[in-house]
């Protein structure tokens, strides 16, 4: 849980380490913070689709939408 920088409300956040970084020496700025609620909505969209999987237009749209889940 973390305070949302826009509203001050407590929100559930997933911290993701970027690839190629050394976890032993990683600092907070080496991680992306993502709103769990927005990730869950993206997942629900994906699950509802009939055409999902690697190399599908849906996968491309999920990648493009990923930034919308980023905590500011």
FIBAKOL-370604 format. One record per residue: residue in three letters; x, y, z of N, C-alpha, C, O in turn. Coordinates in Angstrom, 3 decimals, padded with zeros to 6 digits. Layout:
<rs>
+------+----------+----------+----------+----------+----------+----------+----------+----------+----------+----------+----------+----------+
: resn :     n_xx :     n_yy :     n_zz :    ca_xx :    ca_yy :    ca_zz :     c_xx :     c_yy :     c_zz :     o_xx :     o_yy :     o_zz :
+------+----------+----------+----------+----------+----------+----------+----------+----------+----------+----------+----------+----------+
:  ala :        X :        Y :        Z :        X :        Y :        Z :        X :        Y :        Z :        X :        Y :        Z :
...
+------+----------+----------+----------+----------+----------+----------+----------+----------+----------+----------+----------+----------+
</rs>
This chain:
<rs>
+------+----------+----------+----------+----------+----------+----------+----------+----------+----------+----------+----------+----------+
: resn :     n_xx :     n_yy :     n_zz :    ca_xx :    ca_yy :    ca_zz :     c_xx :     c_yy :     c_zz :     o_xx :     o_yy :     o_zz :
+------+----------+----------+----------+----------+----------+----------+----------+----------+----------+----------+----------+----------+
:  unk :  000.849 : -001.177 :  000.000 :  000.000 :  000.000 :  000.000 :  000.897 :  001.243 :  000.000 :  001.951 :  001.288 :  000.634 :
:  unk :  000.431 :  002.233 : -000.732 :  001.183 :  003.483 : -000.831 :  000.197 :  004.612 : -001.072 : -000.892 :  004.389 : -001.601 :
:  unk :  000.569 :  005.807 : -000.692 : -000.281 :  006.965 : -000.953 : -000.215 :  007.316 : -002.427 :  000.870 :  007.437 : -002.996 :
:  unk : -001.384 :  007.482 : -003.048 : -001.459 :  007.916 : -004.440 : -000.985 :  009.366 : -004.485 : -001.514 :  010.206 : -003.757 :
:  unk : -000.002 :  009.673 : -005.325 :  000.516 :  011.050 : -005.357 : -000.490 :  012.076 : -005.860 : -000.319 :  013.273 : -005.629 :
:  unk : -001.536 :  011.625 : -006.544 : -002.543 :  012.566 : -007.058 : -003.675 :  012.813 : -006.077 : -004.163 :  013.937 : -005.960 :
:  unk : -004.103 :  011.753 : -005.357 : -005.272 :  011.883 : -004.484 : -004.952 :  011.782 : -003.003 : -005.747 :  012.202 : -002.163 :
:  unk : -003.785 :  011.225 : -002.678 : -003.430 :  011.015 : -001.279 : -004.049 :  009.752 : -000.689 : -003.732 :  009.377 :  000.440 :
:  unk : -004.929 :  009.092 : -001.443 : -005.561 :  007.859 : -000.965 : -004.557 :  006.724 : -000.961 : -003.625 :  006.709 : -001.765 :
:  unk : -004.746 :  005.767 : -000.052 : -003.914 :  004.568 : -000.024 : -004.366 :  003.647 : -001.157 : -005.551 :  003.337 : -001.278 :
:  unk : -003.416 :  003.213 : -001.986 : -003.696 :  002.316 : -003.109 : -002.704 :  001.161 : -003.080 : -001.583 :  001.295 : -002.589 :
:  unk : -003.137 :  000.029 : -003.615 : -002.250 : -001.120 : -003.714 : -001.338 : -000.935 : -004.921 : -001.801 : -000.609 : -006.014 :
:  unk : -000.041 : -001.145 : -004.718 :  000.959 : -000.886 : -005.746 :  001.823 : -002.130 : -005.930 :  002.169 : -002.807 : -004.962 :
:  unk :  002.162 : -002.420 : -007.171 :  003.118 : -003.476 : -007.495 :  004.401 : -002.805 : -007.949 :  004.379 : -001.974 : -008.857 :
:  unk :  005.522 : -003.158 : -007.324 :  006.820 : -002.630 : -007.710 :  007.505 : -003.663 : -008.593 :  007.619 : -004.829 : -008.215 :
:  unk :  007.964 : -003.238 : -009.775 :  008.563 : -004.138 : -010.754 :  009.982 : -003.668 : -011.064 :  010.217 : -002.510 : -011.407 :
:  unk :  010.912 : -004.601 : -010.932 :  012.312 : -004.284 : -011.235 :  012.537 : -004.368 : -012.735 :  012.117 : -005.330 : -013.378 :
:  unk :  013.190 : -003.375 : -013.282 :  013.512 : -003.389 : -014.696 :  014.513 : -004.487 : -015.016 :  015.338 : -004.849 : -014.177 :
:  unk :  014.439 : -005.007 : -016.213 :  015.362 : -006.072 : -016.593 :  016.785 : -005.535 : -016.694 :  016.999 : -004.367 : -017.019 :
:  unk :  017.733 : -006.384 : -016.418 :  019.135 : -006.013 : -016.532 :  019.710 : -005.367 : -015.290 :  020.926 : -005.202 : -015.181 :
:  unk :  018.860 : -005.002 : -014.359 :  019.355 : -004.385 : -013.134 :  019.768 : -005.428 : -012.113 :  019.227 : -006.534 : -012.099 :
:  unk :  020.713 : -005.089 : -011.267 :  021.194 : -005.968 : -010.217 :  020.335 : -005.744 : -008.978 :  020.340 : -004.651 : -008.410 :
:  unk :  019.605 : -006.760 : -008.559 :  018.712 : -006.622 : -007.410 :  019.489 : -006.285 : -006.139 :  018.978 : -005.583 : -005.266 :
:  unk :  020.686 : -006.768 : -006.034 :  021.498 : -006.532 : -004.848 :  021.789 : -005.047 : -004.646 :  021.835 : -004.571 : -003.512 :
:  unk :  021.983 : -004.325 : -005.730 :  022.342 : -002.902 : -005.615 :  021.220 : -001.964 : -006.057 :  021.409 : -000.748 : -006.108 :
:  unk :  020.040 : -002.532 : -006.379 :  018.931 : -001.716 : -006.881 :  018.436 : -000.748 : -005.812 :  018.408 : -001.055 : -004.620 :
:  unk :  018.052 :  000.415 : -006.281 :  017.451 :  001.431 : -005.422 :  016.009 :  001.639 : -005.871 :  015.612 :  001.151 : -006.929 :
:  unk :  015.239 :  002.345 : -005.090 :  013.817 :  002.557 : -005.384 :  013.594 :  003.077 : -006.805 :  012.644 :  002.667 : -007.472 :
:  unk :  014.457 :  003.970 : -007.267 :  014.277 :  004.546 : -008.605 :  014.501 :  003.524 : -009.726 :  014.206 :  003.810 : -010.886 :
:  unk :  015.013 :  002.352 : -009.396 :  015.203 :  001.296 : -010.398 :  013.961 :  000.438 : -010.593 :  013.972 : -000.495 : -011.395 :
:  unk :  012.899 :  000.743 : -009.871 :  011.665 : -000.029 : -009.940 :  010.537 :  000.831 : -010.503 :  010.459 :  002.028 : -010.226 :
:  unk :  009.673 :  000.215 : -011.287 :  008.456 :  000.887 : -011.752 :  007.351 :  000.593 : -010.739 :  007.223 : -000.543 : -010.283 :
:  unk :  006.568 :  001.581 : -010.390 :  005.441 :  001.389 : -009.477 :  004.155 :  001.414 : -010.301 :  003.912 :  002.338 : -011.077 :
:  unk :  003.342 :  000.381 : -010.115 :  002.131 :  000.214 : -010.919 :  000.904 :  000.081 : -010.028 :  000.933 : -000.604 : -009.006 :
:  unk : -000.170 :  000.744 : -010.432 : -001.448 :  000.602 : -009.734 : -001.980 : -000.812 : -009.963 : -002.179 : -001.223 : -011.106 :
:  unk : -002.207 : -001.549 : -008.890 : -002.746 : -002.906 : -009.027 : -004.153 : -002.888 : -009.625 : -004.488 : -003.768 : -010.418 :
:  unk : -004.966 : -001.926 : -009.271 : -006.340 : -001.878 : -009.787 : -006.356 : -001.720 : -011.307 : -007.191 : -002.312 : -011.991 :
:  unk : -005.433 : -000.923 : -011.824 : -005.378 : -000.734 : -013.281 : -004.820 : -001.972 : -013.970 : -005.270 : -002.334 : -015.058 :
:  unk : -003.840 : -002.624 : -013.344 : -003.329 : -003.876 : -013.911 : -004.420 : -004.941 : -013.956 : -004.518 : -005.696 : -014.923 :
:  unk : -005.232 : -004.997 : -012.917 : -006.330 : -005.970 : -012.887 : -007.347 : -005.694 : -014.000 : -007.884 : -006.631 : -014.591 :
:  unk : -007.612 : -004.424 : -014.286 : -008.526 : -004.093 : -015.388 : -007.938 : -004.479 : -016.734 : -008.658 : -004.954 : -017.612 :
:  unk : -006.635 : -004.280 : -016.907 : -005.977 : -004.717 : -018.137 : -006.061 : -006.240 : -018.272 : -006.326 : -006.762 : -019.355 :
:  unk : -005.835 : -006.935 : -017.175 : -005.903 : -008.400 : -017.194 : -007.306 : -008.870 : -017.544 : -007.465 : -009.807 : -018.327 :
:  unk : -008.325 : -008.234 : -016.975 : -009.712 : -008.601 : -017.270 : -010.030 : -008.381 : -018.746 : -010.732 : -009.187 : -019.355 :
:  unk : -009.525 : -007.310 : -019.315 : -009.712 : -007.039 : -020.750 : -009.086 : -008.142 : -021.584 : -009.680 : -008.629 : -022.546 :
:  unk : -007.892 : -008.521 : -021.203 : -007.167 : -009.572 : -021.915 : -007.917 : -010.899 : -021.811 : -008.106 : -011.592 : -022.811 :
:  unk : -008.335 : -011.243 : -020.615 : -009.035 : -012.510 : -020.381 : -010.348 : -012.585 : -021.157 : -010.752 : -013.669 : -021.576 :
:  unk : -011.013 : -011.456 : -021.354 : -012.304 : -011.430 : -022.036 : -012.191 : -011.586 : -023.548 : -013.186 : -011.850 : -024.223 :
:  unk : -010.994 : -011.425 : -024.076 : -010.808 : -011.483 : -025.524 : -010.791 : -012.917 : -026.051 : -010.315 : -013.831 : -025.377 :
:  unk : -011.312 : -013.101 : -027.254 : -011.265 : -014.402 : -027.913 : -009.930 : -014.653 : -028.589 : -009.532 : -015.804 : -028.767 :
:  unk : -009.238 : -013.597 : -028.964 : -007.947 : -013.724 : -029.647 : -006.848 : -013.177 : -028.746 : -006.571 : -011.978 : -028.728 :
:  unk : -006.235 : -014.079 : -028.005 : -005.150 : -013.645 : -027.133 : -003.951 : -014.549 : -027.327 : -004.070 : -015.673 : -027.816 :
:  unk : -002.815 : -014.049 : -026.944 : -001.584 : -014.805 : -027.071 : -000.507 : -013.979 : -027.728 : -000.713 : -012.834 : -028.131 :
:  unk :  000.665 : -014.614 : -027.822 :  001.809 : -013.929 : -028.421 :  001.539 : -013.593 : -029.878 :  000.898 : -014.354 : -030.603 :
:  unk :  002.041 : -012.442 : -030.288 :  001.965 : -011.984 : -031.685 :  000.537 : -011.710 : -032.157 :  000.254 : -011.813 : -033.351 :
:  unk : -000.356 : -011.366 : -031.245 : -001.721 : -010.993 : -031.626 : -001.882 : -009.478 : -031.466 : -001.131 : -008.856 : -030.715 :
:  unk : -002.851 : -008.880 : -032.162 : -003.094 : -007.442 : -031.971 : -003.420 : -007.101 : -030.515 : -003.092 : -006.018 : -030.032 :
:  unk : -004.071 : -008.041 : -029.823 : -004.405 : -007.792 : -028.421 : -003.138 : -007.631 : -027.585 : -003.071 : -006.763 : -026.714 :
:  unk : -002.149 : -008.454 : -027.845 : -000.891 : -008.330 : -027.105 : -000.279 : -006.957 : -027.341 :  000.196 : -006.321 : -026.400 :
:  unk : -000.284 : -006.499 : -028.572 :  000.249 : -005.168 : -028.871 : -000.512 : -004.079 : -028.125 :  000.089 : -003.129 : -027.625 :
:  unk : -001.838 : -004.217 : -028.050 : -002.630 : -003.201 : -027.346 : -002.362 : -003.242 : -025.845 : -002.400 : -002.203 : -025.185 :
:  unk : -002.091 : -004.429 : -025.295 : -001.761 : -004.540 : -023.870 : -000.423 : -003.841 : -023.588 : -000.290 : -003.126 : -022.595 :
:  unk :  000.542 : -004.048 : -024.448 :  001.841 : -003.394 : -024.288 :  001.659 : -001.875 : -024.356 :  002.235 : -001.140 : -023.554 :
:  unk :  000.870 : -001.419 : -025.299 :  000.632 :  000.023 : -025.455 : -000.102 :  000.599 : -024.248 :  000.105 :  001.763 : -023.905 :
:  unk : -000.952 : -000.188 : -023.600 : -001.741 :  000.296 : -022.470 : -001.004 :  000.204 : -021.141 : -001.454 :  000.765 : -020.143 :
:  unk :  000.112 : -000.493 : -021.122 :  000.874 : -000.711 : -019.888 :  001.184 :  000.606 : -019.167 :  001.100 :  000.674 : -017.941 :
:  unk :  001.535 :  001.629 : -019.905 :  001.917 :  002.909 : -019.273 :  000.760 :  003.536 : -018.498 :  000.994 :  004.362 : -017.616 :
:  unk : -000.474 :  003.165 : -018.803 : -001.617 :  003.756 : -018.100 : -001.706 :  003.274 : -016.657 : -002.403 :  003.883 : -015.845 :
:  unk : -001.006 :  002.181 : -016.327 : -001.039 :  001.647 : -014.978 :  000.082 :  002.209 : -014.104 :  000.144 :  001.915 : -012.910 :
:  unk :  000.958 :  003.008 : -014.690 :  002.124 :  003.518 : -013.966 :  001.722 :  004.571 : -012.944 :  001.025 :  005.534 : -013.267 :
:  unk :  002.160 :  004.380 : -011.730 :  001.933 :  005.352 : -010.663 :  002.839 :  006.541 : -010.910 :  004.033 :  006.368 : -011.156 :
:  unk :  002.308 :  007.711 : -010.851 :  003.093 :  008.919 : -011.140 :  004.041 :  009.204 : -009.990 :  004.791 :  010.178 : -010.035 :
+------+----------+----------+----------+----------+----------+----------+----------+----------+----------+----------+----------+----------+
</rs>
